[in-house]
Amino acid sequence: MYFTAARFYFLIFDYMKTVILRINPKAPEPRLIRQAAAYLQQDELVAFPTETVYGLGANALSPKAIRKIFKAKRRPSDNPLIIHIADTKQLYALVKLVPPSAEKLIRKFWPGPLTMVLKKSDIVPSEISAGLNTVAVRLPRHQIARSLIRECGFPLAAPSANSSGKPSPTDAAHVVYDLKNRIACVIDGGPTLVGLESTVIDMTRKVPVILRPGKVSQQEIETVIGKVNLHSVVSANKKINSAKSPGMKYRHYAPKAELKIIHGNPKAVEKIIRSIVQHSSAKNIAVLVTDRARFFANVSNVYIGSSAHQIAKNLFRVLRHMDDKKIELILIESLPEDGLGLAVMNRLKKAAGFNIINAR
């Protein structure tokens, strides 16, 4: 096979053998954590589990390492990253000010799936924040993540460990499928518990603003600090460009198949789904059902869960499974947009490219 010199260089530059380390999520083995940390200390990339999704870690203080994240994921450089820390002490070096309201959230929700946007300090490379004067920081609950960060001795920049635009990885196998031989190491710590990325809240505003919904809901936050607003992009039914937080500007979570969300009362939704199935030219169709008793003929019926918590945990895994089955069209009923349902619908709308059908 013939390659130009430039193409040959690209292949050599991109290829590396990815090491897979299986680590106990409840009692991480120090020897294996040290092995993974050694890659990060050499400015290489390591994928690791958190309680939300798998993250792609790099030294958050090294511009060289951060640029490797964007290259490996093929991620646009104007899409900011989240910094993960092992304890609250690391936060104060990364930001200029931690307001009292943020301190309250730290005491209530850290460690856990809440990310706060604050004014960044001078030690934070501009590559992380896409040129903004703010930085997103969170303290994960997962033992592997925190052990790894402590062993490294520095915080980790860590977006989701997938190819940009694809469903986020909730299992090490997803990471390997997307990034094998493009990163140094994958830590296999088993499936994640939450299944959706963290809630992101902008604490630089007079009234804090949720930029991305997650497991920690608006209602839970408001019980701690009072009034909180939702950014217009959170519950939008059409694309809105913004780069304040990861996941706000570009299409995310998308399977290869066309995905349609059907909104309305159950009877109207069922009628629309049957009509779409009957008239669609797609050969392989899947309906993601939330009721095991509901069945649609001539399609793949995939049970995704009956509650928002179950659906959140299963969503990205199921979307990836649809790719494996070469499904061409996916249909799913909308959920109520409250609590964790808001976060699920936020991801579904983006995955569907805001392809929403109102059933009447």
C-alpha positions as CSV (number, residue, x, y, z in Angstrom):
1,M,0.0,0.0,0.0
2,Y,1.3,3.5,-0.9
3,F,1.3,6.4,1.5
4,T,2.6,9.9,1.1
5,A,5.4,11.0,3.4
6,A,2.9,13.2,5.3
7,R,0.4,10.4,5.7
8,F,3.1,7.9,6.8
9,Y,4.3,10.4,9.5
10,F,0.7,10.8,10.7
11,L,0.3,7.1,11.2
12,I,3.6,6.8,13.1
13,F,2.8,9.8,15.3
14,D,-0.7,8.6,16.2
15,Y,0.0,5.0,17.0
16,M,1.0,3.6,20.4
17,K,0.2,0.4,22.2
18,T,-2.4,1.0,24.9
19,V,-1.8,-0.7,28.2
20,I,-5.0,-2.0,30.0
21,L,-4.8,-2.2,33.8
22,R,-7.6,-3.9,35.8
23,I,-7.9,-2.2,39.2
24,N,-10.2,-3.0,42.1
25,P,-12.6,0.0,42.3
26,K,-13.2,-0.5,46.1
27,A,-9.6,-1.1,47.0
28,P,-7.3,0.2,44.3
29,E,-4.0,-1.6,44.2
30,P,-1.2,0.9,45.0
31,R,1.3,-0.8,42.6
32,L,-1.1,-0.5,39.6
33,I,-2.1,3.1,40.6
34,R,1.7,4.0,40.6
35,Q,2.0,2.4,37.1
36,A,-0.8,4.5,35.7
37,A,0.4,7.6,37.4
38,A,3.8,7.2,35.8
39,Y,2.3,7.6,32.4
40,L,0.6,10.8,33.5
41,Q,3.9,12.1,35.0
42,Q,5.4,11.6,31.6
43,D,2.7,13.8,29.9
44,E,0.9,10.7,28.5
45,L,-2.9,10.1,28.6
46,V,-4.6,7.7,30.9
47,A,-8.4,6.9,30.9
48,F,-9.9,6.2,34.3
49,P,-13.3,5.6,35.8
50,T,-15.2,8.1,37.8
51,E,-18.7,7.7,39.4
52,T,-20.2,9.4,36.3
53,V,-18.4,8.3,33.1
54,Y,-14.8,7.3,32.2
55,G,-12.5,10.3,31.9
56,L,-9.4,10.9,29.7
57,G,-6.8,12.2,32.1
58,A,-3.8,14.4,31.5
59,N,-1.6,16.6,33.7
60,A,-3.9,19.7,34.1
61,L,-0.8,22.0,34.5
62,S,1.0,20.8,31.3
63,P,-0.1,22.5,28.0
64,K,1.7,19.7,26.1
65,A,-0.3,16.9,27.8
66,I,-3.6,18.9,27.5
67,R,-3.0,19.3,23.7
68,K,-2.7,15.4,23.5
69,I,-6.3,15.2,24.9
70,F,-7.7,17.2,22.0
71,K,-5.7,15.3,19.5
72,A,-6.7,11.8,20.8
73,K,-10.4,12.7,21.1
74,R,-10.3,14.8,17.9
75,R,-12.0,17.4,20.0
76,P,-12.4,21.0,19.0
77,S,-9.9,23.2,20.8
78,D,-12.6,25.7,21.8
79,N,-14.4,23.1,23.9
80,P,-13.2,23.6,27.5
81,L,-12.1,20.8,29.9
82,I,-12.9,19.9,33.5
83,I,-10.1,19.7,36.0
84,H,-10.4,16.8,38.5
85,I,-8.8,17.1,42.0
86,A,-8.2,14.7,44.8
87,D,-9.0,17.0,47.7
88,T,-10.3,20.6,48.3
89,K,-6.8,21.9,49.0
90,Q,-6.0,21.6,45.3
91,L,-8.9,23.8,44.3
92,Y,-7.5,27.0,45.9
93,A,-4.4,26.9,43.7
94,L,-6.5,26.6,40.6
95,V,-8.9,29.5,41.2
96,K,-8.7,33.1,42.3
97,L,-11.7,33.0,44.6
98,V,-14.0,30.5,46.2
99,P,-17.2,32.4,47.1
100,P,-19.2,31.4,50.3
101,S,-21.9,29.8,48.2
102,A,-19.3,27.6,46.5
103,E,-18.0,26.6,49.9
104,K,-21.5,25.5,50.9
105,L,-21.8,23.3,47.8
106,I,-18.3,21.8,48.5
107,R,-19.4,20.8,52.0
108,K,-22.7,19.3,50.7
109,F,-21.8,17.6,47.4
110,W,-18.0,17.0,47.3
111,P,-16.7,14.5,46.6
112,G,-19.4,13.8,44.0
113,P,-20.8,14.5,40.6
114,L,-20.9,18.3,40.8
115,T,-18.6,20.6,38.8
116,M,-18.2,24.3,39.6
117,V,-17.0,27.0,37.2
118,L,-14.9,29.6,39.0
119,K,-12.4,32.4,38.0
120,K,-9.2,30.6,37.1
121,S,-5.8,31.3,38.6
122,D,-2.7,32.0,36.5
123,I,-1.4,28.4,36.8
124,V,-4.2,27.0,34.7
125,P,-3.2,26.7,31.1
126,S,-5.4,28.6,28.6
127,E,-5.7,25.3,26.6
128,I,-8.0,23.9,29.4
129,S,-10.4,26.9,29.5
130,A,-10.5,27.5,25.7
131,G,-9.2,31.0,26.3
132,L,-11.9,31.9,28.9
133,N,-11.0,33.4,32.3
134,T,-12.9,30.6,34.1
135,V,-12.2,27.0,34.9
136,A,-14.4,24.0,35.7
137,V,-13.3,21.9,38.7
138,R,-14.7,18.9,40.4
139,L,-13.8,16.4,43.1
140,P,-14.9,12.9,42.1
141,R,-16.1,10.3,44.5
142,H,-14.6,7.3,42.8
143,Q,-11.7,5.7,44.7
144,I,-9.6,5.0,41.6
145,A,-9.9,8.5,40.4
146,R,-8.9,10.1,43.7
147,S,-6.0,7.6,44.3
148,L,-4.7,8.3,40.8
149,I,-4.7,12.1,41.3
150,R,-3.0,11.8,44.7
151,E,-0.3,9.6,43.3
152,C,0.3,11.9,40.4
153,G,0.8,14.9,42.6
154,F,-1.1,17.2,40.3
155,P,-4.7,17.7,39.2
156,L,-6.0,16.0,36.0
157,A,-7.8,17.5,33.1
158,A,-10.3,14.9,32.1
159,P,-13.1,15.1,29.6
160,S,-15.0,11.9,28.8
161,A,-12.8,9.2,27.4
162,N,-14.5,8.8,24.0
163,S,-14.0,10.0,20.4
164,S,-15.5,13.5,20.3
165,G,-19.3,13.4,19.6
166,K,-19.9,9.8,20.4
167,P,-21.8,8.5,23.5
168,S,-19.7,8.9,26.6
169,P,-18.0,5.7,27.9
170,T,-19.5,4.0,31.0
171,D,-17.3,0.9,30.7
172,A,-13.6,0.4,29.9
173,A,-14.5,-1.5,26.8
174,H,-16.1,1.6,25.4
175,V,-12.8,3.5,25.9
176,V,-10.8,0.8,24.3
177,Y,-13.1,0.7,21.3
178,D,-12.8,4.5,20.7
179,L,-9.2,5.2,21.8
180,K,-7.1,2.0,21.7
181,N,-3.6,2.8,20.4
182,R,-4.2,6.5,20.7
183,I,-3.6,6.8,24.5
184,A,-1.0,5.2,26.8
185,C,-3.3,3.4,29.3
186,V,-6.8,2.5,30.2
187,I,-7.7,1.7,33.8
188,D,-10.6,-0.9,33.9
189,G,-12.5,-0.3,37.1
190,G,-15.7,-1.8,36.0
191,P,-18.9,0.0,34.9
192,T,-19.7,3.5,36.2
193,L,-22.6,4.0,38.7
194,V,-24.3,7.2,37.5
195,G,-23.9,6.9,33.8
196,L,-24.2,10.6,32.9
197,E,-21.6,13.4,33.3
198,S,-21.6,15.7,36.3
199,T,-23.8,18.7,36.9
200,V,-21.9,21.9,35.9
201,I,-22.8,25.1,37.7
202,D,-21.3,28.6,37.0
203,M,-20.5,30.2,40.3
204,T,-19.1,33.4,38.8
205,R,-22.6,34.9,38.4
206,K,-24.6,36.8,41.0
207,V,-27.2,34.1,40.7
208,P,-25.4,30.8,39.9
209,V,-26.4,29.2,36.6
210,I,-26.5,25.5,35.8
211,L,-24.7,25.0,32.5
212,R,-25.1,21.2,32.3
213,P,-27.6,19.1,34.3
214,G,-26.6,15.9,36.0
215,K,-27.3,13.8,39.0
216,V,-27.1,16.7,41.4
217,S,-30.4,18.5,40.6
218,Q,-31.4,22.2,40.6
219,Q,-33.7,21.5,43.5
220,E,-31.0,19.9,45.6
221,I,-28.6,22.8,44.9
222,E,-31.3,25.4,45.8
223,T,-31.9,23.8,49.2
224,V,-28.2,24.6,50.0
225,I,-27.6,28.1,48.4
226,G,-31.0,29.4,47.3
227,K,-32.0,30.6,43.9
228,V,-30.2,29.0,40.9
229,N,-31.0,29.6,37.2
230,L,-30.9,27.2,34.3
231,H,-28.9,28.2,31.2
232,S,-31.1,28.4,28.2
233,V,-29.1,25.5,26.6
234,V,-30.1,23.1,29.3
235,S,-33.7,22.5,28.4
236,A,-33.6,23.9,24.8
237,N,-35.4,22.1,22.0
238,K,-32.9,23.4,19.4
239,K,-29.2,23.9,19.2
240,I,-27.7,26.8,21.0
241,N,-24.0,27.6,20.7
242,S,-22.1,28.3,23.9
243,A,-18.6,27.3,25.1
244,K,-18.8,28.2,28.8
245,S,-18.9,24.6,29.8
246,P,-18.0,21.2,28.2
247,G,-20.9,19.9,26.1
248,M,-22.7,23.2,25.4
249,K,-21.5,24.0,21.9
250,Y,-21.1,20.8,19.8
251,R,-23.2,17.7,19.1
252,H,-22.6,15.1,21.7
253,Y,-23.6,11.5,22.7
254,A,-24.6,10.7,19.1
255,P,-25.1,7.1,17.9
256,K,-24.6,6.3,14.2
257,A,-28.3,5.8,13.8
258,E,-30.9,8.5,13.4
259,L,-32.5,9.1,16.8
260,K,-36.0,10.5,17.2
261,I,-37.6,11.6,20.5
262,I,-41.4,11.2,20.6
263,H,-43.1,13.6,23.1
264,G,-46.7,13.5,24.3
265,N,-49.1,11.3,26.3
266,P,-48.4,7.6,26.2
267,K,-51.3,6.6,23.8
268,A,-50.3,9.3,21.3
269,V,-46.7,8.4,21.5
270,E,-47.4,4.7,20.9
271,K,-49.6,5.6,17.9
272,I,-46.8,7.8,16.4
273,I,-44.1,5.2,16.9
274,R,-46.2,2.5,15.2
275,S,-46.8,4.9,12.3
276,I,-43.1,5.7,11.9
277,V,-42.2,2.0,12.0
278,Q,-44.8,1.2,9.4
279,H,-43.7,3.9,7.0
280,S,-40.0,4.1,7.6
281,S,-37.6,3.0,4.9
282,A,-35.0,2.0,7.5
283,K,-34.4,-1.8,7.6
284,N,-33.1,-2.0,11.2
285,I,-35.2,0.0,13.7
286,A,-35.1,-0.1,17.5
287,V,-37.5,1.3,20.0
288,L,-36.1,2.1,23.5
289,V,-39.0,1.2,25.8
290,T,-39.5,2.2,29.4
291,D,-42.3,-0.3,30.0
292,R,-41.6,-4.0,29.6
293,A,-45.2,-4.6,28.8
294,R,-45.1,-2.4,25.8
295,F,-44.1,-4.2,22.6
296,F,-43.7,-3.0,19.0
297,A,-43.7,-5.5,16.1
298,N,-41.0,-5.7,13.4
299,V,-38.5,-3.8,15.4
300,S,-35.9,-4.4,18.1
301,N,-37.5,-3.6,21.5
302,V,-34.8,-2.6,24.0
303,Y,-35.7,-2.0,27.6
304,I,-33.8,1.0,28.8
305,G,-35.3,1.4,32.3
306,S,-38.5,2.6,34.0
307,S,-37.0,5.4,36.1
308,A,-34.8,8.3,35.3
309,H,-32.0,6.8,37.4
310,Q,-32.1,3.5,35.5
311,I,-32.3,5.3,32.1
312,A,-29.4,7.6,33.0
313,K,-27.2,4.6,34.0
314,N,-28.1,2.6,30.8
315,L,-28.4,5.4,28.2
316,F,-24.9,5.6,26.8
317,R,-24.3,1.8,27.0
318,V,-27.6,1.2,25.0
319,L,-26.7,3.9,22.4
320,R,-23.4,2.2,21.8
321,H,-25.1,-1.2,21.6
322,M,-27.3,0.2,18.9
323,D,-24.2,1.0,16.9
324,D,-23.0,-2.6,17.4
325,K,-26.3,-4.0,16.1
326,K,-26.2,-1.6,13.1
327,I,-29.5,0.0,13.9
328,E,-30.5,2.7,11.4
329,L,-33.3,4.4,13.3
330,I,-33.9,4.7,17.1
331,L,-37.2,5.8,18.6
332,I,-37.6,6.8,22.3
333,E,-40.4,8.4,24.3
334,S,-39.5,11.6,26.1
335,L,-39.2,11.8,29.9
336,P,-40.6,14.5,32.3
337,E,-37.9,17.2,32.6
338,D,-37.5,17.3,36.3
339,G,-34.8,16.0,38.6
340,L,-32.5,13.6,36.9
341,G,-35.0,13.4,34.0
342,L,-33.8,16.9,33.0
343,A,-30.3,15.6,32.6
344,V,-31.4,12.5,30.6
345,M,-33.5,14.6,28.2
346,N,-30.6,17.1,27.8
347,R,-28.3,14.2,26.6
348,L,-31.1,12.7,24.5
349,K,-31.9,15.9,22.7
350,K,-28.2,16.4,21.8
351,A,-27.8,12.8,20.7
352,A,-30.9,13.2,18.5
353,G,-29.7,16.5,17.0
354,F,-32.9,18.0,18.6
355,N,-35.0,15.7,16.4
356,I,-38.2,15.8,18.5
357,I,-41.7,14.8,17.3
358,N,-44.7,16.1,19.2
359,A,-47.4,13.4,19.3
360,R,-51.0,14.6,19.3
